[in-house]
Amino acid sequence: MVLGLGAAAVHAASNAVATTASQAAAGTSPVSRAASSPGFWDQYGSLIIWVVVILAVFLFLWSKGYLVKIRNYVEETKEELRKCSWPSVDELKGSTIVVMLTIALLGAFTVGVDWVLSMVVRLITA
């Protein structure tokens, strides 16, 4: 029953496509050219809105002097980062190993304490 309805729907759709194609070839298409192609606003409306919003935000930030403050912040940050002492590759590897071992030990400790406490609770409730 359902399969028969599905086949009928496919047949009707293919007939509609064939009819529309033959009408378009004959130049008697029921769909007008204006309705088939989107207008300028439909194509570029959202882009224009976003450009206006971004421009407005930029002009507001520029007029209040925030862009200069942001530029100065970035320049000062770069200068401070040049003053930092960065670890060598060997120091970085050593620190990574220390962190990994510490995490493993902390995890093992947590599992151990959890196991002990669960055994105590089982003894109390049994």
VMD Tcl script that builds the backbone (N, CA, C; Angstrom):
set m [mol new atoms 378]
animate dup $m
set s [atomselect $m all]
$s set {name element resname resid chain x y z} {
  {N N MET 1 A 0.832 -1.189 0.000}
  {CA C MET 1 A 0.000 0.000 0.000}
  {C C MET 1 A 0.878 1.255 0.000}
  {N N VAL 2 A 1.821 1.344 0.962}
  {CA C VAL 2 A 2.687 2.517 1.063}
  {C C VAL 2 A 3.591 2.606 -0.154}
  {N N LEU 3 A 4.072 1.460 -0.611}
  {CA C LEU 3 A 4.943 1.448 -1.776}
  {C C LEU 3 A 4.199 1.931 -3.014}
  {N N GLY 4 A 2.926 1.558 -3.140}
  {CA C GLY 4 A 2.119 2.007 -4.269}
  {C C GLY 4 A 1.920 3.513 -4.250}
  {N N LEU 5 A 1.707 4.075 -3.045}
  {CA C LEU 5 A 1.555 5.530 -2.930}
  {C C LEU 5 A 2.850 6.245 -3.279}
  {N N GLY 6 A 3.975 5.682 -2.863}
  {CA C GLY 6 A 5.272 6.288 -3.164}
  {C C GLY 6 A 5.540 6.285 -4.657}
  {N N ALA 7 A 5.200 5.179 -5.336}
  {CA C ALA 7 A 5.401 5.096 -6.780}
  {C C ALA 7 A 4.504 6.082 -7.503}
  {N N ALA 8 A 3.264 6.249 -7.014}
  {CA C ALA 8 A 2.354 7.209 -7.634}
  {C C ALA 8 A 2.865 8.634 -7.475}
  {N N ALA 9 A 3.435 8.941 -6.324}
  {CA C ALA 9 A 3.970 10.282 -6.095}
  {C C ALA 9 A 5.158 10.558 -6.997}
  {N N VAL 10 A 6.027 9.569 -7.162}
  {CA C VAL 10 A 7.187 9.733 -8.040}
  {C C VAL 10 A 6.713 9.931 -9.478}
  {N N HIS 11 A 5.709 9.161 -9.909}
  {CA C HIS 11 A 5.183 9.279 -11.271}
  {C C HIS 11 A 4.575 10.669 -11.499}
  {N N ALA 12 A 3.816 11.167 -10.529}
  {CA C ALA 12 A 3.203 12.488 -10.656}
  {C C ALA 12 A 4.260 13.578 -10.709}
  {N N ALA 13 A 5.305 13.436 -9.890}
  {CA C ALA 13 A 6.368 14.436 -9.885}
  {C C ALA 13 A 7.119 14.435 -11.204}
  {N N SER 14 A 7.375 13.263 -11.750}
  {CA C SER 14 A 8.087 13.205 -13.032}
  {C C SER 14 A 7.241 13.784 -14.150}
  {N N ASN 15 A 5.916 13.575 -14.113}
  {CA C ASN 15 A 5.036 14.187 -15.105}
  {C C ASN 15 A 5.061 15.703 -15.000}
  {N N ALA 16 A 5.083 16.229 -13.769}
  {CA C ALA 16 A 5.110 17.680 -13.568}
  {C C ALA 16 A 6.407 18.269 -14.097}
  {N N VAL 17 A 7.527 17.576 -13.864}
  {CA C VAL 17 A 8.822 18.052 -14.355}
  {C C VAL 17 A 8.845 18.031 -15.868}
  {N N ALA 18 A 8.314 16.961 -16.471}
  {CA C ALA 18 A 8.280 16.857 -17.933}
  {C C ALA 18 A 7.395 17.942 -18.530}
  {N N THR 19 A 6.258 18.219 -17.902}
  {CA C THR 19 A 5.351 19.252 -18.401}
  {C C THR 19 A 6.008 20.619 -18.313}
  {N N THR 20 A 6.657 20.920 -17.178}
  {CA C THR 20 A 7.331 22.208 -17.004}
  {C C THR 20 A 8.463 22.359 -18.002}
  {N N ALA 21 A 9.212 21.278 -18.246}
  {CA C ALA 21 A 10.319 21.340 -19.197}
  {C C ALA 21 A 9.812 21.579 -20.600}
  {N N SER 22 A 8.716 20.938 -20.989}
  {CA C SER 22 A 8.179 21.142 -22.338}
  {C C SER 22 A 7.614 22.552 -22.488}
  {N N GLN 23 A 6.994 23.099 -21.453}
  {CA C GLN 23 A 6.481 24.463 -21.505}
  {C C GLN 23 A 7.622 25.473 -21.590}
  {N N ALA 24 A 8.708 25.196 -20.865}
  {CA C ALA 24 A 9.855 26.104 -20.903}
  {C C ALA 24 A 10.493 26.088 -22.282}
  {N N ALA 25 A 10.549 24.921 -22.910}
  {CA C ALA 25 A 11.122 24.836 -24.251}
  {C C ALA 25 A 10.260 25.566 -25.259}
  {N N ALA 26 A 8.958 25.550 -25.041}
  {CA C ALA 26 A 8.042 26.220 -25.964}
  {C C ALA 26 A 7.929 27.713 -25.680}
  {N N GLY 27 A 8.470 28.157 -24.566}
  {CA C GLY 27 A 8.416 29.574 -24.219}
  {C C GLY 27 A 7.146 29.959 -23.497}
  {N N THR 28 A 6.382 28.992 -23.006}
  {CA C THR 28 A 5.137 29.288 -22.289}
  {C C THR 28 A 5.256 28.881 -20.833}
  {N N SER 29 A 6.374 29.170 -20.230}
  {CA C SER 29 A 6.616 28.771 -18.847}
  {C C SER 29 A 5.686 29.522 -17.913}
  {N N PRO 30 A 5.029 28.789 -16.994}
  {CA C PRO 30 A 4.133 29.478 -16.053}
  {C C PRO 30 A 4.884 30.329 -15.034}
  {N N VAL 31 A 6.163 30.080 -14.884}
  {CA C VAL 31 A 6.955 30.841 -13.926}
  {C C VAL 31 A 7.595 31.993 -14.664}
  {N N SER 32 A 7.328 33.192 -14.216}
  {CA C SER 32 A 7.896 34.352 -14.888}
  {C C SER 32 A 9.364 34.501 -14.539}
  {N N ARG 33 A 10.068 35.248 -15.380}
  {CA C ARG 33 A 11.506 35.445 -15.183}
  {C C ARG 33 A 11.789 36.196 -13.879}
  {N N ALA 34 A 10.959 37.160 -13.538}
  {CA C ALA 34 A 11.174 37.947 -12.317}
  {C C ALA 34 A 11.012 37.083 -11.075}
  {N N ALA 35 A 10.119 36.137 -11.102}
  {CA C ALA 35 A 9.895 35.288 -9.935}
  {C C ALA 35 A 10.968 34.219 -9.817}
  {N N SER 36 A 11.584 33.821 -10.939}
  {CA C SER 36 A 12.568 32.745 -10.874}
  {C C SER 36 A 13.939 33.236 -10.446}
  {N N SER 37 A 14.295 34.481 -10.777}
  {CA C SER 37 A 15.599 34.988 -10.363}
  {C C SER 37 A 15.417 35.969 -9.213}
  {N N PRO 38 A 16.212 35.806 -8.177}
  {CA C PRO 38 A 16.074 36.700 -7.024}
  {C C PRO 38 A 16.521 38.113 -7.380}
  {N N GLY 39 A 15.936 39.076 -6.698}
  {CA C GLY 39 A 16.275 40.470 -6.927}
  {C C GLY 39 A 17.597 40.842 -6.272}
  {N N PHE 40 A 17.992 42.087 -6.520}
  {CA C PHE 40 A 19.260 42.575 -5.972}
  {C C PHE 40 A 19.275 42.493 -4.449}
  {N N TRP 41 A 18.178 42.954 -3.828}
  {CA C TRP 41 A 18.127 42.965 -2.364}
  {C C TRP 41 A 18.138 41.552 -1.802}
  {N N ASP 42 A 17.457 40.615 -2.482}
  {CA C ASP 42 A 17.443 39.227 -2.021}
  {C C ASP 42 A 18.836 38.620 -2.068}
  {N N GLN 43 A 19.626 38.994 -3.067}
  {CA C GLN 43 A 20.964 38.430 -3.203}
  {C C GLN 43 A 21.962 39.090 -2.253}
  {N N TYR 44 A 21.938 40.412 -2.176}
  {CA C TYR 44 A 22.996 41.138 -1.471}
  {C C TYR 44 A 22.524 41.871 -0.221}
  {N N GLY 45 A 21.282 41.700 0.179}
  {CA C GLY 45 A 20.744 42.439 1.319}
  {C C GLY 45 A 21.478 42.169 2.610}
  {N N SER 46 A 21.669 40.900 2.933}
  {CA C SER 46 A 22.340 40.577 4.198}
  {C C SER 46 A 23.801 41.013 4.173}
  {N N LEU 47 A 24.450 40.924 3.011}
  {CA C LEU 47 A 25.841 41.373 2.905}
  {C C LEU 47 A 25.935 42.877 3.149}
  {N N ILE 48 A 25.015 43.629 2.566}
  {CA C ILE 48 A 25.022 45.077 2.753}
  {C C ILE 48 A 24.784 45.438 4.215}
  {N N ILE 49 A 23.868 44.745 4.861}
  {CA C ILE 49 A 23.600 45.010 6.281}
  {C C ILE 49 A 24.843 44.746 7.111}
  {N N TRP 50 A 25.529 43.614 6.871}
  {CA C TRP 50 A 26.726 43.307 7.645}
  {C C TRP 50 A 27.840 44.317 7.406}
  {N N VAL 51 A 28.005 44.757 6.165}
  {CA C VAL 51 A 29.036 45.763 5.871}
  {C C VAL 51 A 28.730 47.056 6.614}
  {N N VAL 52 A 27.465 47.480 6.626}
  {CA C VAL 52 A 27.084 48.712 7.323}
  {C C VAL 52 A 27.314 48.567 8.827}
  {N N VAL 53 A 26.955 47.417 9.397}
  {CA C VAL 53 A 27.141 47.206 10.839}
  {C C VAL 53 A 28.632 47.225 11.193}
  {N N ILE 54 A 29.447 46.516 10.426}
  {CA C ILE 54 A 30.890 46.480 10.713}
  {C C ILE 54 A 31.499 47.868 10.550}
  {N N LEU 55 A 31.081 48.595 9.527}
  {CA C LEU 55 A 31.578 49.957 9.329}
  {C C LEU 55 A 31.169 50.867 10.481}
  {N N ALA 56 A 29.935 50.721 10.962}
  {CA C ALA 56 A 29.474 51.536 12.082}
  {C C ALA 56 A 30.270 51.238 13.347}
  {N N VAL 57 A 30.527 49.969 13.613}
  {CA C VAL 57 A 31.327 49.603 14.794}
  {C C VAL 57 A 32.736 50.157 14.659}
  {N N PHE 58 A 33.329 50.024 13.474}
  {CA C PHE 58 A 34.675 50.543 13.254}
  {C C PHE 58 A 34.724 52.053 13.474}
  {N N LEU 59 A 33.762 52.778 12.904}
  {CA C LEU 59 A 33.747 54.235 13.071}
  {C C LEU 59 A 33.531 54.640 14.522}
  {N N PHE 60 A 32.681 53.904 15.247}
  {CA C PHE 60 A 32.473 54.208 16.658}
  {C C PHE 60 A 33.768 54.004 17.450}
  {N N LEU 61 A 34.429 52.867 17.227}
  {CA C LEU 61 A 35.678 52.593 17.944}
  {C C LEU 61 A 36.749 53.623 17.597}
  {N N TRP 62 A 36.793 54.035 16.345}
  {CA C TRP 62 A 37.783 55.010 15.917}
  {C C TRP 62 A 37.509 56.371 16.532}
  {N N SER 63 A 36.242 56.761 16.564}
  {CA C SER 63 A 35.921 58.085 17.103}
  {C C SER 63 A 36.171 58.173 18.603}
  {N N LYS 64 A 36.022 57.089 19.332}
  {CA C LYS 64 A 36.245 57.084 20.783}
  {C C LYS 64 A 37.704 56.830 21.147}
  {N N GLY 65 A 38.546 56.511 20.172}
  {CA C GLY 65 A 39.963 56.284 20.445}
  {C C GLY 65 A 40.294 54.880 20.915}
  {N N TYR 66 A 39.346 53.952 20.793}
  {CA C TYR 66 A 39.596 52.587 21.249}
  {C C TYR 66 A 40.577 51.851 20.347}
  {N N LEU 67 A 40.600 52.181 19.067}
  {CA C LEU 67 A 41.528 51.501 18.160}
  {C C LEU 67 A 42.979 51.819 18.528}
  {N N VAL 68 A 43.243 53.049 18.947}
  {CA C VAL 68 A 44.593 53.425 19.370}
  {C C VAL 68 A 44.957 52.676 20.647}
  {N N LYS 69 A 43.995 52.547 21.555}
  {CA C LYS 69 A 44.256 51.820 22.798}
  {C C LYS 69 A 44.553 50.353 22.522}
  {N N ILE 70 A 43.800 49.759 21.601}
  {CA C ILE 70 A 44.042 48.356 21.256}
  {C C ILE 70 A 45.421 48.192 20.626}
  {N N ARG 71 A 45.785 49.100 19.714}
  {CA C ARG 71 A 47.108 49.032 19.080}
  {C C ARG 71 A 48.214 49.164 20.122}
  {N N ASN 72 A 48.068 50.116 21.052}
  {CA C ASN 72 A 49.080 50.285 22.102}
  {C C ASN 72 A 49.171 49.048 22.985}
  {N N TYR 73 A 48.031 48.442 23.305}
  {CA C TYR 73 A 48.020 47.223 24.122}
  {C C TYR 73 A 48.781 46.100 23.429}
  {N N VAL 74 A 48.555 45.924 22.134}
  {CA C VAL 74 A 49.233 44.857 21.398}
  {C C VAL 74 A 50.733 45.127 21.341}
  {N N GLU 75 A 51.125 46.357 21.096}
  {CA C GLU 75 A 52.552 46.699 21.046}
  {C C GLU 75 A 53.223 46.473 22.398}
  {N N GLU 76 A 52.585 46.885 23.490}
  {CA C GLU 76 A 53.159 46.687 24.823}
  {C C GLU 76 A 53.238 45.201 25.168}
  {N N THR 77 A 52.246 44.429 24.746}
  {CA C THR 77 A 52.266 42.991 24.997}
  {C C THR 77 A 53.432 42.336 24.267}
  {N N LYS 78 A 53.650 42.715 22.998}
  {CA C LYS 78 A 54.782 42.167 22.242}
  {C C LYS 78 A 56.102 42.501 22.929}
  {N N GLU 79 A 56.214 43.748 23.411}
  {CA C GLU 79 A 57.443 44.178 24.080}
  {C C GLU 79 A 57.693 43.383 25.362}
  {N N GLU 80 A 56.644 43.151 26.135}
  {CA C GLU 80 A 56.791 42.375 27.367}
  {C C GLU 80 A 57.147 40.913 27.072}
  {N N LEU 81 A 56.585 40.362 26.009}
  {CA C LEU 81 A 56.884 38.973 25.666}
  {C C LEU 81 A 58.323 38.810 25.198}
  {N N ARG 82 A 58.901 39.865 24.620}
  {CA C ARG 82 A 60.325 39.796 24.242}
  {C C ARG 82 A 61.225 39.751 25.477}
  {N N LYS 83 A 60.763 40.313 26.589}
  {CA C LYS 83 A 61.549 40.340 27.827}
  {C C LYS 83 A 61.503 39.003 28.566}
  {N N CYS 84 A 60.512 38.167 28.253}
  {CA C CYS 84 A 60.357 36.897 28.970}
  {C C CYS 84 A 61.489 35.938 28.626}
  {N N SER 85 A 61.804 35.089 29.585}
  {CA C SER 85 A 62.777 34.032 29.305}
  {C C SER 85 A 62.003 32.760 28.995}
  {N N TRP 86 A 62.246 32.221 27.826}
  {CA C TRP 86 A 61.526 31.043 27.373}
  {C C TRP 86 A 62.375 29.808 27.637}
  {N N PRO 87 A 61.757 28.688 28.036}
  {CA C PRO 87 A 62.535 27.477 28.328}
  {C C PRO 87 A 63.094 26.858 27.052}
  {N N SER 88 A 64.221 26.167 27.244}
  {CA C SER 88 A 64.776 25.430 26.108}
  {C C SER 88 A 63.950 24.160 25.889}
  {N N VAL 89 A 64.256 23.444 24.819}
  {CA C VAL 89 A 63.510 22.228 24.499}
  {C C VAL 89 A 63.716 21.178 25.590}
  {N N ASP 90 A 64.948 21.056 26.096}
  {CA C ASP 90 A 65.214 20.065 27.146}
  {C C ASP 90 A 64.478 20.407 28.441}
  {N N GLU 91 A 64.465 21.697 28.809}
  {CA C GLU 91 A 63.724 22.107 29.999}
  {C C GLU 91 A 62.226 21.846 29.835}
  {N N LEU 92 A 61.723 22.081 28.644}
  {CA C LEU 92 A 60.312 21.855 28.378}
  {C C LEU 92 A 59.958 20.376 28.469}
  {N N LYS 93 A 60.817 19.518 27.930}
  {CA C LYS 93 A 60.574 18.074 28.025}
  {C C LYS 93 A 60.596 17.615 29.481}
  {N N GLY 94 A 61.553 18.103 30.254}
  {CA C GLY 94 A 61.641 17.732 31.661}
  {C C GLY 94 A 60.415 18.180 32.439}
  {N N SER 95 A 59.961 19.406 32.183}
  {CA C SER 95 A 58.774 19.908 32.875}
  {C C SER 95 A 57.534 19.106 32.489}
  {N N THR 96 A 57.451 18.709 31.235}
  {CA C THR 96 A 56.315 17.916 30.782}
  {C C THR 96 A 56.286 16.568 31.467}
  {N N ILE 97 A 57.448 15.942 31.619}
  {CA C ILE 97 A 57.524 14.643 32.293}
  {C C ILE 97 A 57.130 14.786 33.761}
  {N N VAL 98 A 57.597 15.848 34.420}
  {CA C VAL 98 A 57.238 16.073 35.822}
  {C C VAL 98 A 55.721 16.250 35.960}
  {N N VAL 99 A 55.110 17.010 35.074}
  {CA C VAL 99 A 53.665 17.230 35.140}
  {C C VAL 99 A 52.915 15.925 34.915}
  {N N MET 100 A 53.337 15.130 33.942}
  {CA C MET 100 A 52.654 13.871 33.659}
  {C C MET 100 A 52.765 12.898 34.828}
  {N N LEU 101 A 53.945 12.821 35.445}
  {CA C LEU 101 A 54.107 11.940 36.607}
  {C C LEU 101 A 53.261 12.422 37.789}
  {N N THR 102 A 53.201 13.720 37.983}
  {CA C THR 102 A 52.395 14.264 39.073}
  {C C THR 102 A 50.919 13.943 38.867}
  {N N ILE 103 A 50.445 14.073 37.646}
  {CA C ILE 103 A 49.039 13.762 37.356}
  {C C ILE 103 A 48.766 12.278 37.571}
  {N N ALA 104 A 49.689 11.421 37.137}
  {CA C ALA 104 A 49.513 9.979 37.327}
  {C C ALA 104 A 49.470 9.630 38.814}
  {N N LEU 105 A 50.372 10.211 39.610}
  {CA C LEU 105 A 50.381 9.941 41.045}
  {C C LEU 105 A 49.105 10.456 41.718}
  {N N LEU 106 A 48.658 11.633 41.333}
  {CA C LEU 106 A 47.431 12.178 41.905}
  {C C LEU 106 A 46.231 11.316 41.531}
  {N N GLY 107 A 46.185 10.831 40.286}
  {CA C GLY 107 A 45.106 9.944 39.857}
  {C C GLY 107 A 45.117 8.644 40.632}
  {N N ALA 108 A 46.316 8.056 40.815}
  {CA C ALA 108 A 46.429 6.802 41.572}
  {C C ALA 108 A 46.007 7.012 43.026}
  {N N PHE 109 A 46.395 8.122 43.617}
  {CA C PHE 109 A 46.001 8.429 44.990}
  {C C PHE 109 A 44.480 8.549 45.103}
  {N N THR 110 A 43.858 9.236 44.135}
  {CA C THR 110 A 42.408 9.408 44.156}
  {C C THR 110 A 41.698 8.069 44.024}
  {N N VAL 111 A 42.171 7.214 43.116}
  {CA C VAL 111 A 41.570 5.887 42.951}
  {C C VAL 111 A 41.733 5.071 44.229}
  {N N GLY 112 A 42.911 5.139 44.848}
  {CA C GLY 112 A 43.159 4.388 46.091}
  {C C GLY 112 A 42.250 4.841 47.227}
  {N N VAL 113 A 42.132 6.136 47.421}
  {CA C VAL 113 A 41.273 6.657 48.482}
  {C C VAL 113 A 39.818 6.287 48.207}
  {N N ASP 114 A 39.391 6.352 46.965}
  {CA C ASP 114 A 38.020 5.982 46.609}
  {C C ASP 114 A 37.772 4.507 46.906}
  {N N TRP 115 A 38.740 3.659 46.563}
  {CA C TRP 115 A 38.580 2.221 46.801}
  {C C TRP 115 A 38.496 1.932 48.307}
  {N N VAL 116 A 39.383 2.565 49.094}
  {CA C VAL 116 A 39.369 2.348 50.539}
  {C C VAL 116 A 38.045 2.817 51.138}
  {N N LEU 117 A 37.592 3.990 50.769}
  {CA C LEU 117 A 36.339 4.497 51.313}
  {C C LEU 117 A 35.146 3.633 50.890}
  {N N SER 118 A 35.157 3.120 49.655}
  {CA C SER 118 A 34.049 2.252 49.234}
  {C C SER 118 A 34.062 0.945 50.021}
  {N N MET 119 A 35.240 0.415 50.367}
  {CA C MET 119 A 35.315 -0.804 51.191}
  {C C MET 119 A 34.795 -0.527 52.599}
  {N N VAL 120 A 35.114 0.638 53.140}
  {CA C VAL 120 A 34.625 1.002 54.470}
  {C C VAL 120 A 33.102 1.119 54.454}
  {N N VAL 121 A 32.546 1.741 53.432}
  {CA C VAL 121 A 31.098 1.877 53.333}
  {C C VAL 121 A 30.441 0.502 53.175}
  {N N ARG 122 A 31.057 -0.398 52.411}
  {CA C ARG 122 A 30.498 -1.742 52.247}
  {C C ARG 122 A 30.522 -2.501 53.566}
  {N N LEU 123 A 31.578 -2.331 54.360}
  {CA C LEU 123 A 31.633 -3.001 55.673}
  {C C LEU 123 A 30.575 -2.459 56.611}
  {N N ILE 124 A 30.335 -1.150 56.561}
  {CA C ILE 124 A 29.338 -0.544 57.446}
  {C C ILE 124 A 27.938 -0.972 57.042}
  {N N THR 125 A 27.637 -0.991 55.747}
  {CA C THR 125 A 26.287 -1.282 55.291}
  {C C THR 125 A 25.996 -2.769 55.144}
  {N N ALA 126 A 26.995 -3.620 55.191}
  {CA C ALA 126 A 26.758 -5.062 54.991}
  {C C ALA 126 A 26.211 -5.737 56.181}
}
mol reanalyze $m
mol bondsrecalc $m
mol representation Tube
mol addrep $m
